Amino acid sequence: MTPLPAVFLDLASVDRDDLNLASLHALASPCTTHPQTPPTQTVERIGGSVVAVTNKVVIDRAVMTACPGLELICVAATGTNNVDLVAARERGVAVCNVTGYATPSVVQHVFALILALTTRLGEHGAAAKDGRWAASEMFCVLDFPFRELAGKTLGLVGYGELGRGVARVAEAFGMQVLIAQRPGRPAQEGRVPLDALLAQADVLTLHVPLAENTRGLIGARELALMKRDALLIDTARGGIVDETALADALRSGRLGGAGVDVLAMEPPRQGSSLLEAGIPNLIVTPHVAWASREARQRLIDEVAANIRAFREGRERNRVA
C-alpha cells in the first residue's frame, strides 16, 4: 500500500529528539515535520498533504478549504478543540485522536504531587541542606509533622480511565476512595454528591475535561467545604479550579495544600494567581503530567496506528 504524504505541524510539542519516529515514517512518505507552526503558515505547510498531524495547531474551516487534498487529520492528543469537527464532517475529512496513552504518566504525577505535599518533602529536603539537620540536638529533624496516606479518604472527580488508575494506586496505599457524582449527570449508585465528597476528602483529585459544566467547578464555595488540612490536586485542565480562590485559601490556611499541573492560560505569559510569591504548600508544574518519554512514544505510535487504519479503510479513534 502506497504511503501517504503527511505533515506533522508541531512535533516539538511531543518529541524532544528522544523518540523513535519509525512508525510514522513507515506509513507516511514524505513525512515532513516542523517543530512549531504559526497560524500564518498552517495552510502553506499542509500544502498537498493527505494527512496532517497536529497537537495544538488549529485546523479550522478556512484551513480545510484552502487544503482540498487533506483527507485525514490526526490529533496527537485526546482533546480535539483545535480542529473544527463540524467543518471536517461537512468536507468528508476524517479526524482521529489518541486516548489512554498517558495514563501511567498522569497517575504517577498525581501521586508525586500527593506524596511530596503529604510528606512535606520540600521542607525536609531544605532542612537537610541548610544546616538545620547538622545543628540538631538529635539524630533527626521533627520540625515538619506529616501524615500517612493509609486510612485517609481520596475524593475523585472524574472516573474515566485516569480516575480509575488513580483509584487503584490509592487503594494500594490503603486509602478509601470516594467518587463524585458529576454535576448535570443522572444519579449513579456508588457516587457521592460533590458537596458531600468535598467535606469528606483528605485528598481531592480532578480528572474531568474542561466543559461548560466543569468550568469553575472548584471555587471559593467548594474550597470552603473542604477540610482545613485537605489537599487539592489538579492535573486535568486549567479553568476547572478558580485560581484566585485557591491562592487565597492556601494563604489563609483554609486549605492544607495543592498540587497543580495546569493553569487557565498556558503558557502563563500574563501570570497567574498561583504563580505569585508567598503561597504556602503549593506545587505548580508546567503541564507535564502526561509527558513521560514512554507516554510520548505511545502517542507517536498511536498516531501511526490511526494512519494505518485509515489507509486500510478502517475506522480507529474517529471523532469525525
N, C-alpha and C positions, 0 to 999 in steps of 0.2 A: 504494500500500500504506500502511495507516494506521501512523503512528509509534507506538512502544511506550512506555508510561510507564516511566521509568528513574530511578535514583538513583545518583550517584557518592558513595560514602561517605567517601572520604579524598582528595579532589582535590589538597589542598595537598602531598601526598607526591609528586606528579608535576608539577603546574603551579604556577609562582610568578608568575602573571599575565603569562607571556611566551609562551604557546602559543595556537594557534588551535583552538578547540573546535567549529568549524562542522560538522565531520564527525559529531560526536556529536549535536549539536542537530538535524541533518537527519534523523536516524534515530530519535531518542527525543523524545517530547513527551507530557507535560512532561519535561524533563531537569533534575532537582533535583540540586544539588551542595552538598556540605558539606566544609569544609577538613579536618576530622577527625571521627571518630565514636567516642565511648566505648562500651564493651560494653553499658552500661545503656540506650543509645539506639538500638542497631542495629535492633531489631525495629520500633520506632516510625518510624524514618527510612525503612526499606524499605517499610513500610505496604502499600499495594496495588500497588506497582510490579511490573511484569512482569520488568524487568531490574534487577539490582544489580551495580554495578561496584565492585570493591574492589582495593586494592593490598595492604594488610596487615590490614584489619579482618577479624576472624574471623566466618565464617558457618558455624555448626555445625548439628547436627540440630535443636536446640531452636529456633534462629532460623528454619530452614526450616519447621518445624512451625507456628510462630506466623505465618508469612507464606505462606499457601496459594496466593496469586496469583503467587508467584515462579516463573518458568519458565526464566530464564537468569541465570547468574552469570558475569560477565566478570571474570577476574582480570587486573588491569593490571600484570602481571609474568609471569615464567616459572614461578617456584615456586608451588605450589598448596597448601602445607601449612596455610594458613589457612582452607581450605574442606574440610568433611567430604565427601569424594568418595563414600564408601560410602552415606551418607545421601542424597546427591544422586541417585545411581543408583537407589536404592530408591524415591525420591519422583518420579522422572522429571524432575528438574531438570537442564538442560544446564549444563555448566561448560566454559568456554573459557579458555585462557591466551594469552600472546603470547611468541613466541620470536624470537631473532635481531635484535631491534630495536636492541640496544645494542652490537653487535659493534664497529663503528668506534670508538665512545667508549671501550670497555674496552681494546681493543688500544692506542689512543692513550695511555691512562692507564698501562698496563703499561710502555710504553716511556718515558713521562715519569718514572716511578719508576726504571727501569733507568738511563736517561741521567743523571738527577740524582745517583744514587749512584755511577755509574761515573766521571763527570767531576768528582765532588766539588763540585758546583755551589754548595752552601750555603757551604762553606769559602771558595771563590774569591770568591763574592759578598760575604761578610763582609770578606775581606781588601781588597777594593776600597773599602769604605766606612769601615773602622775605622782607617785611617791606615797600614796596613802597606804598601800599594802606594805611597803618597806618600813613605814613608820608605825605600823600596827603593833599593839602590845600583845597580840595573839596571832595564831597562825593564819587567820582568815580575816576578811572584811565583811562585816554584817550590817553595813550601813544602808543596804538597799533590800529590804524584805521583799520576797516574791512568793508566788503561789505555784501549785501544781495544776495541770490541766485535768488530771484524773478526778472524776466526780463533779466536774463543772458542766454547765449546760451550753452547748453550741446552738445558736439560732441561725437557721438557713433561710434566706430569702432568695428563692430560685432553686428548683430541684431537678434540673436537667442533668446532663452528663457531668458538668463541672460540680454542681451541688452534690450529686451522688458520690463523686470522687472525694470531695472534702469530707462528706459524712463518714465514708469508710475509714479514712485516716483518723478522724475524731474519735470514732468508736475504738480504734486501736489504742488511743491514748486514754481510754476509759471515760470518755465524755458521753453525756446524754445528748442526743440530737433531737431538736425540735424543728419542724418545717413550717414555714409561714404560709397561711392562706393568701394567695396573691390577690391584690386589690382588683376588683372588677371581674373576678372569676367565680364560678359556682362553688359552693362549699364542698369540700372533699374530706372524706374520712381520713383521720390521721394528721390533718393540717390544723394549725393553731392560728386564730386571728392575729394579725400583725401586732396590734397594741398589746395583747396578752403575751405574745412572744417577746416583745421588746422588754417587758417588765421582768421576764424570767431569765433571759440570756446573759451568761457571763461573757460570751463572745458572740458578736453578730457579724455574719459574713454575707456579702451580697453577690448574687450570681444571676442577675436578670439583665435583659437588654435595656437600653435606653429607649423608652417609648412614652407616649402621652400619659399612660397610667403609672409610669415609674419615674418620670422626671420630678425631682424634688421629693422623692418618696421619703427620704430621711431628712427632716428639717428640725427646727428648734423644738417643736412639739414632740416629735418622736424621740429626739435625744433626751428630752426631759423625762420620758417614761423609762429610760434605761437605768440600770444600777449605776451608782456613782463610780464603781470600780470596774465597770464593764469595758470591753474592747470592741471597737468597730473596725472591720476590715472591708475595704472596697477594692477589688481587682476587676470589677465589672466594667462600668462606664462612668466617666465624669458626668455630672448633671443629675445623677441619682441622689447624691448627697448634697445638701446645701453647705458649701464650703465655709462660708462665713459663720454659720451656726455651729459647725463642727469646731472651727478655730476658737470660737467664744466658749464652747463647752469645755474644751481642753484647758484653756487659760483659767477658767473659773474653778476648775477641779470638779466640774459637774459630770465628767466622763473620765474613765481610767486611762484610756489611751486609744490610739488609732493608727492603723497601717493602711496607706492609700497608694495605689499604683496608677491611678487615673485622675485626671482633672477635667473640668468642664471645657477648658480651652487647651488644646495641645498642638504644638508646643506652647507653653505659657509665656508668650512674649510680653504680654501685658501684666504678668504677675498673677498671683492667686493669694487668697487669704491664708491658704495652707502653706505658702512659701515664705510667709513673714517670720521675722525673728522672734524668739522667745516663746514659742508654743511648746509646752512640755509634753512628753510621752507621745510624740508623733514621729512616724517614719513615713517619708514620701519617697517613692521610687518612680523612675521615668517611663512608665508604661512598658515594663519589660517582663511582666509575669508570664507572658506567652512565649518568650523568646529564647528558650534554651536552644542549643545547637541542634539537639535531636528533634525538637518540635519544628524548627525551621526546615530541617531536612525532610521531615514528614510532609510539611506544607508543599515543598517543591515537588515531591514525588506524587502527592495527591493531585496537584495541578496537572502533572504529566498524565496521570491516570484519567483525568477528566478529558484531556485532549484525545487520548487513545480511544475512549468510549465514543467520543463524537465522531472520530474517523471511522469507527466501526458501525456507526448508525445506532448506538445505544445511548439511552439517557442515563446520566450519572450525576448526582448532585445538582440537578437542574432546578433553577429558581425562576427561569423564564424560557 
